[in-house]
Amino acid sequence: MRNDNLQFKRLTEKRDALVNRLSAYRHILRGTIIQRGNICGKAGCRCKKKEHPLLHGPYRYLSHRSRQAASMIFLNKIKLSYASRGVRQYRELIELVYQISEINFKILRHHYARLPNE
């Protein structure tokens, strides 16, 4: 029984430490940074050749899908830095949520009798 109490304490302490880290994620962006070339509006430009066109760029964009539609934002150097951090934070946050969920699953499976009535 003592080992069981110790295991429950370790799980809840680990979960609480992970939950405390959640507030550090302020720049979360769900999306993908993509790179693509563009076609311009000039009639005789190299980007409009029928065979082997040379597109302008490549340029970077943040691709994002909301419930309504997909959209893209052109990323200059400043925006690229911010977007890269936000996408990285989103991946880290999802991993953190999975870890918290796994701990909660173990607590529910093995230590349900110790759960507070909330």
N, CA, C and O of each residue as an XYZ file, in Angstrom:
472
protein
N       0.825     -1.197      0.000
C       0.000      0.000      0.000
C       0.865      1.256      0.000
O       0.514      2.247     -0.641
N       1.965      1.228      0.694
C       2.878      2.379      0.758
C       3.411      2.718     -0.631
O       3.466      3.891     -1.003
N       3.801      1.705     -1.398
C       4.321      1.895     -2.750
C       3.256      2.506     -3.657
O       3.556      3.322     -4.529
N       2.011      2.098     -3.436
C       0.888      2.623     -4.209
C       0.708      4.121     -3.958
O       0.468      4.886     -4.892
N       0.824      4.533     -2.703
C       0.716      5.957     -2.357
C       1.852      6.759     -2.978
O       1.647      7.868     -3.470
N       3.041      6.189     -2.950
C       4.209      6.852     -3.521
C       4.053      7.022     -5.028
O       4.385      8.072     -5.578
N       3.553      5.998     -5.684
C       3.346      6.066     -7.131
C       2.306      7.139     -7.480
O       2.493      7.911     -8.421
N       1.222      7.177     -6.721
C       0.187      8.198     -6.948
C       0.765      9.599     -6.753
O       0.493     10.501     -7.545
N       1.552      9.778     -5.710
C       2.168     11.084     -5.436
C       3.100     11.496     -6.575
O       3.078     12.649     -7.007
N       3.910     10.571     -7.058
C       4.824     10.878     -8.170
C       4.067     11.257     -9.436
O       4.436     12.204    -10.132
N       3.010     10.513     -9.728
C       2.213     10.824    -10.919
C       1.582     12.207    -10.825
O       1.633     12.979    -11.783
N       0.991     12.524     -9.683
C       0.338     13.831     -9.554
C       1.354     14.972     -9.557
O       1.076     16.041    -10.100
N       2.521     14.761     -8.962
C       3.557     15.793     -8.994
C       4.066     16.022    -10.411
O       4.273     17.163    -10.825
N       4.266     14.942    -11.147
C       4.722     15.069    -12.538
C       3.664     15.775    -13.381
O       3.983     16.651    -14.185
N       2.400     15.387    -13.191
C       1.312     16.037    -13.933
C       1.240     17.522    -13.609
O       1.098     18.346    -14.513
N       1.334     17.872    -12.330
C       1.247     19.276    -11.933
C       2.400     20.093    -12.505
O       2.216     21.245    -12.896
N       3.585     19.497    -12.553
C       4.739     20.189    -13.147
C       4.508     20.436    -14.636
O       4.850     21.500    -15.150
N       3.928     19.453    -15.327
C       3.628     19.626    -16.751
C       2.550     20.689    -16.955
O       2.662     21.521    -17.856
N       1.520     20.664    -16.133
C       0.440     21.658    -16.239
C       0.983     23.069    -16.017
O       0.550     24.009    -16.684
N       1.912     23.224    -15.100
C       2.503     24.536    -14.850
C       3.265     25.065    -16.066
O       3.401     26.278    -16.226
N       3.753     24.184    -16.908
C       4.472     24.610    -18.111
C       3.540     25.142    -19.198
O       4.001     25.820    -20.117
N       2.261     24.854    -19.117
C       1.317     25.259    -20.168
C       1.283     26.767    -20.386
O       1.136     27.218    -21.522
N       1.414     27.541    -19.339
C       1.293     28.996    -19.464
C       2.446     29.635    -20.235
O       2.359     30.805    -20.606
N       3.507     28.898    -20.478
C       4.655     29.450    -21.206
C       4.398     29.534    -22.716
O       5.162     30.175    -23.438
N       3.338     28.894    -23.191
C       3.084     28.832    -24.633
C       2.119     29.937    -25.049
O       0.900     29.774    -24.998
N       2.697     31.066    -25.461
C       1.891     32.236    -25.813
C       1.844     32.516    -27.314
O       0.987     33.273    -27.771
N       2.737     31.927    -28.075
C       2.836     32.239    -29.505
C       2.375     31.076    -30.374
O       2.848     30.918    -31.499
N       1.469     30.274    -29.868
C       1.041     29.053    -30.553
C       0.414     29.380    -31.904
O      -0.455     30.245    -32.012
N       0.875     28.671    -32.926
C       0.278     28.774    -34.263
C       0.088     27.365    -34.808
O       1.047     26.603    -34.929
N      -1.148     27.025    -35.134
C      -1.410     25.746    -35.768
C      -1.334     25.975    -37.268
O      -2.133     26.721    -37.834
N      -0.382     25.337    -37.895
C      -0.211     25.503    -39.325
C       1.088     24.868    -39.776
O       1.783     24.207    -39.004
N       1.399     25.083    -41.046
C       2.601     24.526    -41.644
C       3.312     25.616    -42.419
O       2.678     26.390    -43.137
N       4.617     25.676    -42.278
C       5.398     26.617    -43.082
C       5.770     25.905    -44.374
O       6.415     24.857    -44.365
N       5.350     26.495    -45.475
C       5.624     25.903    -46.781
C       6.464     26.864    -47.612
O       6.546     28.057    -47.323
N       7.072     26.324    -48.631
C       7.917     27.119    -49.535
C       7.409     26.862    -50.941
O       7.205     25.714    -51.337
N       7.205     27.934    -51.693
C       6.723     27.768    -53.070
C       7.154     28.938    -53.935
O       7.440     30.031    -53.446
N       7.193     28.680    -55.220
C       7.516     29.716    -56.189
C       6.241     30.370    -56.708
O       5.151     29.808    -56.597
N       6.390     31.557    -57.271
C       5.237     32.305    -57.773
C       5.382     32.612    -59.260
O       6.481     32.621    -59.814
N       4.239     32.862    -59.881
C       4.177     33.316    -61.272
C       3.739     34.771    -61.232
O       2.764     35.115    -60.564
N       4.466     35.625    -61.953
C       4.151     37.059    -61.930
C       3.146     37.416    -63.024
O       2.610     36.534    -63.695
N       2.901     38.687    -63.195
C       1.929     39.158    -64.167
C       2.518     39.626    -65.488
O       1.772     40.036    -66.378
N       3.852     39.576    -65.641
C       4.479     40.040    -66.880
C       4.317     38.986    -67.974
O       4.540     37.795    -67.760
N       3.919     39.471    -69.156
C       3.594     38.554    -70.260
C       4.772     37.696    -70.711
O       4.601     36.491    -70.894
N       5.947     38.263    -70.894
C       7.064     37.500    -71.439
C       8.046     36.989    -70.398
O       9.188     36.681    -70.737
N       7.645     36.895    -69.181
C       8.572     36.521    -68.100
C       8.934     35.044    -68.167
O       8.172     34.226    -68.681
N      10.095     34.723    -67.647
C      10.600     33.348    -67.621
C       9.704     32.408    -66.814
O       9.726     31.194    -67.017
N       8.925     32.971    -65.906
C       8.053     32.144    -65.076
C       6.846     31.620    -65.854
O       6.124     30.755    -65.360
N       6.615     32.143    -67.089
C       5.457     31.730    -67.881
C       5.819     30.874    -69.077
O       4.966     30.596    -69.920
N       7.070     30.452    -69.165
C       7.477     29.589    -70.272
C       6.679     28.294    -70.229
O       6.367     27.774    -69.157
N       6.352     27.777    -71.423
C       5.600     26.517    -71.494
C       6.464     25.350    -71.026
O       5.996     24.462    -70.313
N       7.733     25.365    -71.438
C       8.645     24.302    -71.036
C       9.655     24.851    -70.030
O      10.293     25.871    -70.286
N       9.798     24.198    -68.919
C      10.753     24.536    -67.860
C      10.629     25.985    -67.363
O      11.599     26.743    -67.411
N       9.451     26.362    -66.893
C       9.324     27.721    -66.338
C      10.181     27.867    -65.078
O      10.324     26.922    -64.302
N      10.747     29.057    -64.886
C      11.511     29.364    -63.680
C      10.673     30.294    -62.806
O      10.551     31.489    -63.076
N      10.110     29.724    -61.769
C       9.236     30.496    -60.892
C      10.043     31.465    -60.036
O      11.219     31.235    -59.752
N       9.394     32.547    -59.631
C      10.018     33.516    -58.739
C      10.023     32.944    -57.317
O       9.103     32.235    -56.910
N      11.062     33.266    -56.591
C      11.145     32.780    -55.223
C      12.269     31.779    -55.061
O      13.278     31.908    -55.754
N      12.164     30.844    -54.237
C      10.961     30.442    -53.494
C      10.677     31.373    -52.316
O      11.579     31.976    -51.734
N       9.405     31.465    -51.995
C       8.943     32.278    -50.888
C       8.320     31.367    -49.833
O       7.849     30.272    -50.140
N       8.326     31.831    -48.605
C       7.757     31.033    -47.514
C       6.415     31.613    -47.093
O       6.202     32.825    -47.081
N       5.514     30.688    -46.745
C       4.161     31.030    -46.315
C       3.789     30.184    -45.106
O       4.299     29.080    -44.916
N       2.895     30.723    -44.301
C       2.279     29.936    -43.248
C       0.920     29.503    -43.774
O       0.061     30.337    -44.060
N       0.732     28.209    -43.897
C      -0.533     27.648    -44.345
C      -1.341     27.265    -43.116
O      -0.839     26.590    -42.217
N      -2.590     27.698    -43.085
C      -3.438     27.475    -41.917
C      -4.835     27.098    -42.383
O      -5.385     27.715    -43.295
N      -5.403     26.082    -41.750
C      -6.780     25.698    -42.058
C      -7.628     25.933    -40.823
O      -7.391     25.346    -39.767
N      -8.617     26.796    -40.968
C      -9.572     27.031    -39.886
C     -10.819     26.210    -40.183
O     -10.844     25.448    -41.149
N     -11.837     26.358    -39.371
C     -13.085     25.634    -39.631
C     -13.762     26.127    -40.907
O     -14.484     25.376    -41.563
N     -13.527     27.381    -41.255
C     -14.190     27.961    -42.416
C     -13.420     27.741    -43.713
O     -14.014     27.399    -44.736
N     -12.113     27.934    -43.678
C     -11.354     27.908    -44.936
C      -9.866     27.741    -44.667
O      -9.394     27.861    -43.537
N      -9.152     27.462    -45.735
C      -7.686     27.425    -45.671
C      -7.176     28.798    -46.108
O      -7.765     29.450    -46.971
N      -6.073     29.219    -45.497
C      -5.492     30.493    -45.887
C      -3.985     30.426    -45.727
O      -3.455     29.545    -45.049
N      -3.300     31.373    -46.365
C      -1.852     31.447    -46.287
C      -1.440     32.882    -46.007
O      -2.090     33.834    -46.440
N      -0.340     33.012    -45.268
C       0.237     34.319    -44.968
C       1.657     34.319    -45.512
O       2.439     33.413    -45.226
N       1.985     35.335    -46.296
C       3.355     35.486    -46.777
C       4.245     35.802    -45.583
O       3.882     36.611    -44.729
N       5.413     35.161    -45.524
C       6.310     35.347    -44.386
C       7.593     36.049    -44.807
O       8.447     35.459    -45.470
N       7.722     37.321    -44.415
C       9.013     37.984    -44.569
C       9.916     37.485    -43.430
O       9.511     36.602    -42.674
N      11.113     38.028    -43.299
C      12.048     37.511    -42.283
C      11.498     37.629    -40.865
O      11.645     36.709    -40.061
N      10.869     38.755    -40.558
C      10.330     38.962    -39.207
C       9.176     37.989    -38.952
O       9.122     37.338    -37.908
N       8.264     37.899    -39.906
C       7.131     36.992    -39.743
C       7.574     35.533    -39.721
O       6.984     34.726    -39.004
N       8.596     35.179    -40.488
C       9.097     33.804    -40.525
C       9.598     33.384    -39.145
O       9.320     32.273    -38.692
N      10.324     34.257    -38.489
C      10.838     33.957    -37.157
C       9.689     33.723    -36.175
O       9.701     32.755    -35.415
N       8.711     34.606    -36.197
C       7.562     34.496    -35.308
C       6.752     33.231    -35.609
O       6.357     32.504    -34.698
N       6.512     32.979    -36.898
C       5.729     31.813    -37.305
C       6.451     30.513    -36.955
O       5.820     29.555    -36.510
N       7.754     30.475    -37.151
C       8.523     29.269    -36.819
C       8.409     28.953    -35.331
O       8.217     27.800    -34.944
N       8.529     29.977    -34.511
C       8.390     29.793    -33.064
C       6.985     29.313    -32.717
O       6.823     28.406    -31.901
N       5.979     29.910    -33.326
C       4.592     29.544    -33.038
C       4.258     28.114    -33.438
O       3.580     27.405    -32.695
N       4.728     27.683    -34.607
C       4.489     26.307    -35.063
C       5.232     25.320    -34.162
O       4.699     24.264    -33.823
N       6.453     25.663    -33.779
C       7.232     24.805    -32.872
C       6.523     24.700    -31.520
O       6.432     23.613    -30.949
N       6.023     25.825    -31.010
C       5.321     25.806    -29.734
C       4.042     24.978    -29.811
O       3.671     24.312    -28.845
N       3.378     25.019    -30.944
C       2.167     24.202    -31.107
C       2.508     22.721    -30.996
O       1.816     21.975    -30.303
N       3.573     22.291    -31.674
C       3.982     20.880    -31.606
C       4.368     20.497    -30.179
O       3.997     19.426    -29.699
N       5.115     21.373    -29.501
C       5.515     21.108    -28.115
C       4.296     21.032    -27.199
O       4.225     20.172    -26.320
N       3.344     21.929    -27.408
C       2.147     21.956    -26.582
C       1.325     20.686    -26.766
O       0.830     20.122    -25.790
N       1.179     20.240    -27.982
C       0.437     19.005    -28.242
C       1.119     17.834    -27.535
O       0.444     16.994    -26.939
N       2.452     17.772    -27.595
C       3.193     16.716    -26.899
C       2.972     16.809    -25.388
O       2.811     15.785    -24.723
N       2.965     18.000    -24.856
C       2.729     18.211    -23.429
C       1.327     17.746    -23.032
O       1.157     17.100    -21.997
N       0.343     18.066    -23.834
C      -1.030     17.645    -23.561
C      -1.133     16.113    -23.588
O      -1.823     15.524    -22.756
N      -0.457     15.476    -24.533
C      -0.448     14.009    -24.578
C       0.168     13.430    -23.301
O      -0.348     12.458    -22.750
N       1.253     14.014    -22.837
C       1.900     13.524    -21.611
C       0.969     13.661    -20.407
O       0.860     12.741    -19.596
N       0.303     14.799    -20.294
C      -0.640     15.014    -19.194
C      -1.785     14.003    -19.278
O      -2.202     13.438    -18.267
N      -2.281     13.786    -20.479
C      -3.369     12.841    -20.677
C      -2.965     11.417    -20.283
O      -3.753     10.693    -19.674
N      -1.751     11.021    -20.627
C      -1.264      9.677    -20.270
C      -1.174      9.515    -18.750
O      -1.534      8.469    -18.211
N      -0.698     10.537    -18.076
C      -0.627     10.484    -16.615
C      -2.031     10.393    -16.022
O      -2.273      9.599    -15.113
N      -2.951     11.203    -16.535
C      -4.326     11.161    -16.039
C      -4.966      9.791    -16.289
O      -5.762      9.314    -15.479
N      -4.617      9.174    -17.398
C      -5.123      7.835    -17.700
C      -4.625      6.831    -16.651
O      -5.400      6.008    -16.162
N      -3.331      6.898    -16.305
C      -2.769      6.001    -15.287
C      -3.413      6.233    -13.931
O      -3.719      5.285    -13.208
N      -3.618      7.503    -13.591
C      -4.268      7.820    -12.311
C      -5.677      7.255    -12.284
O      -6.086      6.659    -11.288
N      -6.418      7.433    -13.355
C      -7.797      6.952    -13.418
C      -7.852      5.430    -13.364
O      -8.739      4.865    -12.723
N      -6.927      4.773    -14.021
C      -6.928      3.310    -14.057
C      -6.526      2.705    -12.708
O      -7.185      1.785    -12.224
N      -5.458      3.210    -12.101
C      -4.883      2.560    -10.936
C      -5.153      3.248     -9.602
O      -5.042      2.616     -8.551
N      -5.503      4.514     -9.627
C      -5.620      5.271     -8.369
C      -6.950      6.008     -8.267
O      -7.026      7.045     -7.609
N      -7.982      5.501     -8.895
C      -9.272      6.191     -8.926
C      -9.862      6.412     -7.537
O     -10.614      7.364     -7.327
N      -9.527      5.542     -6.593
C     -10.080      5.690     -5.239
C      -9.537      6.934     -4.538
O     -10.136      7.410     -3.574
N      -8.410      7.463     -5.011
C      -7.803      8.649     -4.379
C      -8.242      9.961     -5.053
O      -7.862     11.046     -4.612
N      -9.019      9.856     -6.088
C      -9.426     11.067     -6.800
C     -10.360     11.911     -5.941
O     -11.261     11.376     -5.295
N     -10.151     13.218     -5.929
C     -11.060     14.078     -5.155
C     -12.418     14.180     -5.857
O     -12.508     14.095     -7.081
N     -13.443     14.358     -5.075
C     -14.774     14.592     -5.649
C     -14.888     16.045     -6.047
O     -15.058     16.915     -5.193
N     -14.797     16.310     -7.304
C     -14.850     17.704     -7.791
C     -16.125     17.936     -8.519
O     -16.366     19.040     -9.006
